[in-house]
Amino acid sequence: MYRRPLLQALPRLGRLALAAAGLATMAWMPAQAQGNYPSRTITMVVPFAAGGPTDTVARLVAESMSRDLNQTVVVENVGGAGGTLGAARVAQARPDGYTVLMHHIGMATTPTLYRRLSYDPVGGFAPIGLVTEVPMTVITRKDIPAKDLKELAALIRKETTGINYANAGIGAASHLCGLLLQKAVDAPMTTVPYRGTGPAMTDLISGTVDMMCDQTTNTTEQIRAGAVKVFAVTTAERLAAMPDVPTAAEAGLPGLEVTIWHGLYAPKGTDTAIVNRLSAALQKALQDPKVGQRFADLGTTPVASDRATPAAHAAFWQNDIAKWKPVIEAAGQYAD
């Protein structure tokens, strides 16, 4: 005997009630999933090579966040194109909280440096929180014939073929510091781009390139070991980790002042509850004494907890985009 399907057999009001119950169940399922977040490994993408300063910061933070989230946070290095390859990987990832991005000041300069990208460099991300602001150091191969920053500046101006300056590509922190350095000494340098400052540091130590301006998280240990020569820090005051190293202003280049911040991001569209959960784990990591001590060893400090929030991060990010736009436009150096 033919029997009508169940929904057709039900009275109209019964069918409406059943449909409403189904919608309620569908609405409940994502909420339940968010409540169980995280339930598996989280990937923290670093858009630069392993061994560089951003990679160092990411691995310290990821280890501590893993404990609070009770899930492993693994670091994946996706280097190349000044950090845009790794950033694109996250911007285009599913917004479920399982793929996040650790990036530096390049997030503020990319919107101006790159005029054609496969992703939205601002609208493609949800800020989670700031992590740290890292000073820069002006360093050279250990046998360069200059004893202080004034002599180094004179050497740069004198060398008609140009001093070889290593960086991690257009938009990288080392590139931005190089722009300010060339402006301060009023002379060009021959730029040698790398896929990250880790390999650039290797070549600087071997003497393949002449100099670099990079974050203390990547240079402090090499400076202390005597593997490179340091000339200045790019902060307004000397660093406790390197009290004998003068500021650039003290050493005769007052226009060279910059710190490189790091921040954590999720893909745009990530649920607010998940972003807040990641932000809470980040804030706890930044209060971890082990993280604080390791940061101090590298010449930096974690930001205060009120700056490691989505709102504070977003405001700071927008201000820095506005700050760097005229600097980049004046230099006339674009990545495309």
Backbone torsions as a table, in degrees:
resi	resn	phi	psi	omega
1	MET	NA	138.2	178.9
2	TYR	-72.9	132.5	176.1
3	ARG	-123.2	134.3	178.9
4	ARG	-67.1	148.2	174.7
5	PRO	-55.0	153.3	-173.9
6	LEU	-54.4	-46.6	-177.3
7	LEU	-63.2	-35.2	179.5
8	GLN	-71.5	-30.9	-178.5
9	ALA	-75.0	-24.9	-178.5
10	LEU	-73.0	147.2	171.9
11	PRO	-60.3	158.0	-175.0
12	ARG	-57.7	-44.1	-179.0
13	LEU	-64.0	-35.3	178.6
14	GLY	-66.8	-38.5	178.8
15	ARG	-65.3	-39.9	178.6
16	LEU	-63.5	-40.9	-179.3
17	ALA	-65.3	-40.4	-179.9
18	LEU	-65.9	-40.9	179.1
19	ALA	-63.5	-41.6	179.1
20	ALA	-62.8	-39.2	178.9
21	ALA	-64.7	-37.9	178.4
22	GLY	-64.2	-42.8	178.2
23	LEU	-62.9	-39.6	179.2
24	ALA	-62.7	-39.5	178.8
25	THR	-64.6	-41.6	179.4
26	MET	-64.1	-38.7	179.4
27	ALA	-68.7	-31.9	-177.7
28	TRP	-73.9	-31.6	-174.4
29	MET	-61.8	-47.2	177.2
30	PRO	-62.4	-38.2	179.8
31	ALA	-62.4	-40.6	178.4
32	GLN	-64.6	-40.2	179.7
33	ALA	-63.3	-41.9	178.6
34	GLN	-64.1	-36.7	179.3
35	GLY	-64.8	-27.3	178.7
36	ASN	-90.1	1.7	-176.6
37	TYR	-71.9	137.3	-6.3
38	PRO	-91.1	146.9	-179.8
39	SER	-112.8	2.1	178.6
40	ARG	-155.6	-179.6	-176.0
41	THR	-62.0	140.0	176.4
42	ILE	-105.0	136.1	177.5
43	THR	-101.7	123.5	175.8
44	MET	-103.5	108.7	-178.1
45	VAL	-82.4	130.2	171.7
46	VAL	-111.2	120.3	-173.6
47	PRO	-82.9	27.8	179.2
48	PHE	-140.4	169.1	-177.1
49	ALA	-65.8	155.8	175.5
50	ALA	-63.2	144.9	177.7
51	GLY	94.5	-11.4	178.3
52	GLY	-82.7	176.5	-175.8
53	PRO	-64.5	-40.9	179.6
54	THR	-66.5	-37.2	176.6
55	ASP	-62.9	-41.2	179.3
56	THR	-62.2	-47.5	178.7
57	VAL	-60.9	-45.3	-177.7
58	ALA	-60.8	-43.9	-176.4
59	ARG	-68.6	-35.1	176.3
60	LEU	-65.5	-45.3	-178.3
61	VAL	-70.9	-41.5	-178.5
62	ALA	-60.8	-41.1	-179.7
63	GLU	-61.9	-43.4	-179.2
64	SER	-72.4	-39.9	178.3
65	MET	-63.1	-33.4	179.1
66	SER	-57.2	-40.1	-178.9
67	ARG	-66.9	-41.5	-178.8
68	ASP	-72.2	-37.4	-178.7
69	LEU	-81.7	-12.8	-177.6
70	ASN	59.0	30.3	174.5
71	GLN	-145.0	150.4	179.7
72	THR	-70.0	133.7	171.5
73	VAL	-110.3	109.8	-177.5
74	VAL	-98.8	144.5	178.3
75	VAL	-96.6	128.8	177.8
76	GLU	-119.4	121.9	179.4
77	ASN	-88.8	119.5	177.6
78	VAL	-125.6	79.7	-174.0
79	GLY	-86.1	168.6	175.3
80	GLY	117.8	152.0	176.0
81	ALA	56.8	42.2	175.3
82	GLY	63.5	24.1	179.0
83	GLY	96.9	-6.2	-175.2
84	THR	-76.9	-24.9	178.7
85	LEU	-66.5	-46.5	178.6
86	GLY	-67.4	-39.6	178.8
87	ALA	-62.7	-41.5	178.3
88	ALA	-62.6	-38.5	179.3
89	ARG	-57.6	-39.5	-178.9
90	VAL	-79.9	-42.9	-179.5
91	ALA	-58.6	-31.5	-177.0
92	GLN	-97.7	4.1	-180.0
93	ALA	-79.6	161.8	176.1
94	ARG	-63.0	132.0	-177.3
95	PRO	-81.5	63.1	-176.2
96	ASP	-114.5	5.0	177.8
97	GLY	87.9	1.4	-177.8
98	TYR	-101.1	0.3	172.9
99	THR	-135.5	118.9	-179.2
100	VAL	-129.4	167.0	-175.4
101	LEU	-123.7	130.3	169.2
102	MET	-105.8	114.1	-176.5
103	HIS	-135.0	167.8	-179.8
104	HIS	-112.5	-154.0	-176.3
105	ILE	-57.3	-16.0	176.5
106	GLY	-56.8	-23.5	176.4
107	MET	-66.0	-22.8	179.0
108	ALA	-91.6	-21.1	-176.8
109	THR	-100.5	-24.8	-179.6
110	THR	-55.7	-41.6	-179.6
111	PRO	-57.5	-26.3	178.1
112	THR	-96.0	-39.6	-177.2
113	LEU	-67.2	-35.3	-175.9
114	TYR	-113.1	117.9	-178.6
115	ARG	-96.7	-9.6	177.5
116	ARG	-139.3	110.4	179.9
117	LEU	-132.0	159.4	179.0
118	SER	-84.0	0.1	-178.8
119	TYR	-145.2	164.8	177.7
120	ASP	-85.0	112.6	-174.6
121	PRO	-70.6	-10.5	176.0
122	VAL	-117.2	-55.7	-176.5
123	GLY	-71.0	-9.8	-178.4
124	GLY	-84.7	1.6	-173.3
125	PHE	-133.3	154.3	172.2
126	ALA	-114.7	111.3	-179.9
127	PRO	-61.6	139.2	177.7
128	ILE	-104.4	-42.8	178.7
129	GLY	167.8	152.4	172.7
130	LEU	-72.5	157.5	-176.3
131	VAL	-118.6	-54.8	-177.5
132	THR	-161.6	157.9	171.6
133	GLU	-115.9	119.2	-170.7
134	VAL	-107.6	127.9	174.1
135	PRO	-67.0	160.4	175.9
136	MET	-109.2	156.7	176.0
137	THR	-128.8	140.8	174.5
138	VAL	-91.4	115.7	-176.2
139	ILE	-130.5	157.9	178.3
140	THR	-138.2	172.8	169.0
141	ARG	-59.1	150.9	-169.0
142	LYS	-69.8	-16.8	-177.1
143	ASP	-105.4	17.2	-179.7
144	ILE	-67.9	140.1	-174.0
145	PRO	-82.6	65.9	175.3
146	ALA	-150.7	136.5	-176.4
147	LYS	-99.9	-17.2	178.0
148	ASP	-148.9	178.2	-173.8
149	LEU	-66.5	-34.2	177.8
150	LYS	-63.5	-42.2	178.5
151	GLU	-68.0	-35.7	178.4
152	LEU	-65.3	-43.1	178.2
153	ALA	-61.5	-41.1	178.8
154	ALA	-64.5	-37.8	179.1
155	LEU	-65.6	-40.4	178.4
156	ILE	-61.9	-43.4	-179.9
157	ARG	-68.1	-32.4	-175.9
158	LYS	-76.4	-37.7	-174.7
159	GLU	-70.6	104.9	-177.4
160	THR	-67.2	-29.2	178.5
161	THR	-83.0	-10.6	176.6
162	GLY	89.9	136.6	172.7
163	ILE	-71.4	136.7	177.8
164	ASN	-76.2	120.9	-177.4
165	TYR	-114.8	118.2	-178.5
166	ALA	-87.9	140.4	171.5
167	ASN	-149.6	176.1	-176.5
168	ALA	-96.4	21.6	178.0
169	GLY	103.5	162.6	-178.6
170	ILE	-58.6	129.8	-179.9
171	GLY	96.4	-16.6	178.1
172	ALA	-71.8	158.8	-179.2
173	ALA	-56.9	-40.8	-179.8
174	SER	-66.0	-30.5	176.1
175	HIS	-70.8	-44.0	-178.9
176	LEU	-63.5	-42.7	178.0
177	CYS	-64.0	-36.6	178.3
178	GLY	-63.3	-37.7	176.8
179	LEU	-60.1	-45.6	-180.0
180	LEU	-68.4	-35.7	179.7
181	LEU	-65.1	-45.8	178.6
182	GLN	-62.7	-36.9	177.6
183	LYS	-66.6	-40.2	-177.7
184	ALA	-67.5	-38.5	-179.2
185	VAL	-90.3	-9.2	178.9
186	ASP	56.8	47.9	178.9
187	ALA	-158.5	147.4	-179.9
188	PRO	-82.1	161.3	173.4
189	MET	-131.4	155.8	176.6
190	THR	-82.3	113.6	-175.2
191	THR	-83.7	133.4	176.7
192	VAL	-120.5	100.6	-178.2
193	PRO	-80.8	145.5	176.5
194	TYR	-126.5	172.2	176.8
195	ARG	-80.5	-4.9	178.2
196	GLY	179.9	162.9	-179.2
197	THR	-79.6	-10.8	172.4
198	GLY	-61.7	-57.5	176.7
199	PRO	-65.7	-30.1	177.2
200	ALA	-64.2	-40.3	178.6
201	MET	-63.3	-39.9	178.5
202	THR	-57.8	-44.5	-179.7
203	ASP	-72.2	-30.7	176.8
204	LEU	-66.6	-44.0	179.6
205	ILE	-62.3	-37.6	-179.5
206	SER	-78.7	-11.0	179.6
207	GLY	88.9	8.7	179.4
208	THR	-67.6	-34.7	174.9
209	VAL	-121.0	164.9	-172.3
210	ASP	-90.7	-41.7	-173.7
211	MET	-156.0	170.9	-179.1
212	MET	-161.1	154.4	171.3
213	CYS	-121.9	113.7	-173.8
214	ASP	-144.8	170.3	-174.7
215	GLN	-69.4	148.1	-179.5
216	THR	-60.7	-27.3	177.7
217	THR	-62.7	-19.4	179.7
218	ASN	-108.3	-15.4	-172.4
219	THR	-113.0	-23.6	-172.5
220	THR	-55.6	-49.1	-176.6
221	GLU	-66.0	-36.7	179.1
222	GLN	-70.7	-34.8	176.3
223	ILE	-64.7	-47.7	-179.3
224	ARG	-63.9	-31.9	-179.6
225	ALA	-79.6	-9.2	-178.4
226	GLY	77.1	16.1	-178.5
227	ALA	-77.5	-23.0	177.3
228	VAL	-135.7	166.2	177.6
229	LYS	-105.1	131.2	-179.4
230	VAL	-105.3	140.6	-177.6
231	PHE	-115.6	-30.3	-177.3
232	ALA	-169.4	160.6	169.0
233	VAL	-108.3	152.4	-172.8
234	THR	-99.1	33.9	179.9
235	THR	-112.5	166.8	-179.3
236	ALA	-70.4	-26.6	-179.6
237	GLU	-128.4	158.3	177.4
238	ARG	-65.4	157.4	-178.9
239	LEU	-93.7	140.1	177.7
240	ALA	-61.1	-32.5	-179.1
241	ALA	-72.6	-21.6	179.8
242	MET	-139.5	66.4	-173.0
243	PRO	-63.9	-21.1	-178.4
244	ASP	-87.3	-7.0	-178.8
245	VAL	-91.5	123.3	-178.2
246	PRO	-73.2	160.1	171.2
247	THR	-74.5	162.3	178.9
248	ALA	-61.4	-36.3	178.9
249	ALA	-64.8	-43.4	177.6
250	GLU	-62.5	-34.2	-176.2
251	ALA	-85.8	0.8	173.6
252	GLY	109.3	5.1	177.4
253	LEU	-126.3	78.2	-175.6
254	PRO	-65.7	-18.4	-179.3
255	GLY	-80.9	-4.0	-175.9
256	LEU	-101.4	84.3	178.7
257	GLU	-136.7	115.8	-178.2
258	VAL	-160.1	141.9	170.1
259	THR	-122.5	152.1	-177.2
260	ILE	-110.9	115.6	-179.2
261	TRP	-93.0	156.9	176.3
262	HIS	-121.9	145.5	178.5
263	GLY	-141.7	162.0	-179.2
264	LEU	-114.1	137.8	-174.8
265	TYR	-135.7	151.2	169.1
266	ALA	-114.7	163.4	174.5
267	PRO	-63.0	145.9	176.1
268	LYS	-57.4	139.3	-179.3
269	GLY	98.3	-6.4	176.1
270	THR	-64.1	134.6	-177.7
271	ASP	-54.5	139.4	-178.1
272	THR	-57.5	-37.5	179.7
273	ALA	-63.1	-36.9	179.0
274	ILE	-71.4	-43.0	177.3
275	VAL	-58.9	-43.6	179.8
276	ASN	-66.6	-34.8	177.8
277	ARG	-65.9	-42.4	177.2
278	LEU	-65.7	-38.6	179.1
279	SER	-64.5	-40.2	178.4
280	ALA	-63.4	-40.2	178.2
281	ALA	-67.0	-37.6	177.4
282	LEU	-64.1	-46.1	180.0
283	GLN	-60.4	-39.5	178.0
284	LYS	-65.8	-39.5	178.6
285	ALA	-62.5	-39.3	-178.5
286	LEU	-71.2	-17.0	175.4
287	GLN	-94.6	-3.4	179.8
288	ASP	-67.5	121.1	-178.8
289	PRO	-56.0	-35.0	180.0
290	LYS	-66.2	-40.5	177.8
291	VAL	-66.1	-45.2	179.7
292	GLY	-59.5	-42.2	-179.7
293	GLN	-67.5	-41.3	180.0
294	ARG	-66.9	-40.5	175.6
295	PHE	-60.2	-43.6	179.8
296	ALA	-61.0	-39.9	178.1
297	ASP	-60.9	-28.5	-177.8
298	LEU	-95.9	7.0	175.4
299	GLY	83.8	23.0	178.6
300	THR	-141.6	176.5	178.3
301	THR	-139.3	152.5	174.6
302	PRO	-67.7	152.5	175.0
303	VAL	-72.6	161.5	175.9
304	ALA	-65.8	153.9	-174.9
305	SER	-58.3	-34.0	-178.0
306	ASP	-70.8	-10.6	175.6
307	ARG	-97.4	-11.8	179.8
308	ALA	-94.9	39.3	178.1
309	THR	-116.4	157.8	179.2
310	PRO	-58.2	-43.5	-176.9
311	ALA	-67.1	-46.3	-179.5
312	ALA	-64.8	-39.8	179.0
313	HIS	-62.8	-45.6	-178.2
314	ALA	-61.0	-43.2	-179.1
315	ALA	-65.7	-44.4	179.8
316	PHE	-62.5	-42.4	-179.1
317	TRP	-60.6	-47.6	-179.6
318	GLN	-63.1	-39.4	178.5
319	ASN	-64.0	-38.0	-178.1
320	ASP	-73.8	-31.7	174.5
321	ILE	-59.5	-44.8	179.7
322	ALA	-66.9	-32.7	-179.3
323	LYS	-69.0	-44.2	-173.6
324	TRP	-84.3	-20.5	-177.3
325	LYS	-54.3	-51.8	-179.8
326	PRO	-67.4	-30.3	178.6
327	VAL	-64.1	-45.9	-178.7
328	ILE	-68.6	-42.3	-179.1
329	GLU	-65.1	-36.6	178.4
330	ALA	-66.9	-36.5	178.7
331	ALA	-71.3	-27.6	178.9
332	GLY	69.3	23.0	179.5
333	GLN	-107.5	115.9	-179.6
334	TYR	-120.9	158.7	-175.7
335	ALA	-91.0	-4.1	179.5
336	ASP	-138.6	NA	NA
